[in-house]
């Protein structure tokens, strides 16, 4: 079996097989390809054979034998602005190299065999590993601790450097290893979450709300947000879809409001921690 990278985001996949096996496989591919031909099908017979082969290997025909239950998986590292359509910077296909931005966007949107890794457009830090890993990679860990320099529990000032990184929504319950689902939590407050019923919620910008078992809520806002909301450049805003632009503007407007108060049930004064 041989895999050779090619030009223009292409590669060659071949296998050295017994003649009767190779001819039988080629005949099956040809029959399947011919069944797809028609007046509205622009692909040639050779192109259809290749596409049928890829579809069989990735998505079908593997319900029995040594490949049963195995799914193909390849990582595509994509700058976040490329994914949003604001930039044409190439993505990186694991084991191959750069691929065009349009191809990367298509893979991230539709291909189940690829896992998307978002990166910061300037620093290259990976912002999300999805569910491909539970352990937080070093570059993402640095980004989380930079955004939240202290434990996210209300009133706790333990430095993030000495905290554990906790999935706000538990990984076992479908949470992702990503910037918007991670926060530093010192060991006592990490244990508090898992043993006493305290529940954290994460909001844009690294703002956390911790709700006690008695339904009292306490908000924690990172120090860098105390000086005001983020300012989005018009050069970026004007190229975003309208719905996305409005979400960003609403989020910035919410951050301009006074720091969210601690919310007690029934208007009572919240108790101390």
C-alpha positions, 0 to 999 in steps of 0.5 A, spaced: 500 500 500 502 506 498 500 514 499 504 519 495 503 527 496 502 530 490 501 538 488 494 542 488 492 539 495 492 532 491 495 525 493 496 518 490 493 512 494 495 505 491 495 498 493 499 492 490 494 486 489 493 479 486 491 480 479 484 477 480 483 481 486 485 488 483 481 487 476 475 485 481 475 491 485 476 495 479 470 492 475 466 494 481 468 501 481 467 501 474 460 499 475 458 503 480 461 509 477 457 508 470 451 508 475 452 515 476 453 517 469 448 522 466 446 528 462 447 532 469 454 529 471 460 533 469 465 528 472 469 523 467 468 516 468 475 516 471 473 521 476 467 517 478 471 511 480 476 515 484 470 518 488 466 512 489 473 508 491 474 514 497 466 514 499 467 506 499 473 507 504 470 512 508 463 511 509 461 504 507 462 497 506 466 496 513 461 493 517 464 487 518 471 484 518 478 487 520 475 494 519 469 494 522 467 500 527 473 504 525 472 511 522 477 515 518 480 521 522 484 526 519 486 533 523 485 540 519 488 546 522 484 552 520 485 559 522 479 562 525 478 568 520 479 563 514 473 559 517 469 565 517 471 567 510 474 573 512 481 571 510 484 566 504 490 563 509 491 556 507 489 551 512 494 545 514 492 538 513 495 533 518 500 528 514 500 532 508 501 540 508 497 546 506 490 546 503 486 551 500 482 555 504 476 553 500 477 546 501 478 547 508 471 550 509 468 545 506 471 539 510 470 543 516 462 544 514 461 537 511 466 532 512 465 527 518 472 524 517 475 530 519 476 534 526 477 541 526 482 545 530 481 552 530 487 557 531 488 564 533 489 568 526 495 572 529 499 567 534 497 560 531 494 558 538 489 552 537 483 555 540 479 548 540 480 541 539 473 539 539 472 532 542 479 529 539 482 530 546 481 531 553 488 533 556 488 541 554 494 542 550 500 547 552 498 552 547 491 552 549 492 552 556 496 558 556 491 562 552 486 560 558 490 562 563 492 569 560 484 570 559 483 568 566 489 569 570 485 567 577 481 561 579 474 562 576 470 561 583 467 568 585 472 571 590 478 566 589 484 569 587 488 563 587 493 564 580 491 560 574 498 558 574 497 554 580 490 552 578 487 546 574 484 547 567 476 545 568 471 543 562 465 548 564 461 542 561 464 536 563 467 532 557 464 526 559 457 530 558 459 532 551 463 538 553 469 540 548 476 542 549 476 549 547 477 556 549 470 557 551 469 551 555 475 551 559 477 555 565 482 555 571 479 552 578 483 551 584 483 544 587 478 546 592 473 549 588 474 544 582 472 539 588 467 543 590 464 543 583 464 535 583 462 534 590 457 539 593 452 541 587 456 548 585 454 549 578 459 554 573 456 557 567 461 560 562 459 566 558 463 570 552 470 573 554 471 568 560 466 571 565 463 565 569 457 565 574 457 560 579 450 558 582 450 554 589 446 549 591 441 554 594 440 557 587 445 563 589 449 566 583 455 569 583 459 572 577 466 573 576 469 577 571 476 577 568 480 583 570 482 585 563 474 586 562 473 591 567 476 597 563 471 596 557 468 591 552 472 589 546 472 593 540 471 590 533 474 593 527 470 595 522 474 592 517 472 585 520 465 587 522 463 589 515 465 583 512 461 578 517 454 575 515 449 580 518 446 575 524 454 574 526 455 581 526 449 583 530 451 577 535 458 581 536 455 588 537 450 585 542 455 581 546 459 588 546 453 592 548 452 587 554 459 588 556 458 595 557 453 595 562 455 595 569 458 588 572 453 583 573 451 583 580 450 577 584 443 574 583 440 571 590 433 568 589 427 571 591 430 578 592 434 576 598 441 579 600 446 573 597 450 570 603 457 570 604 461 565 600 
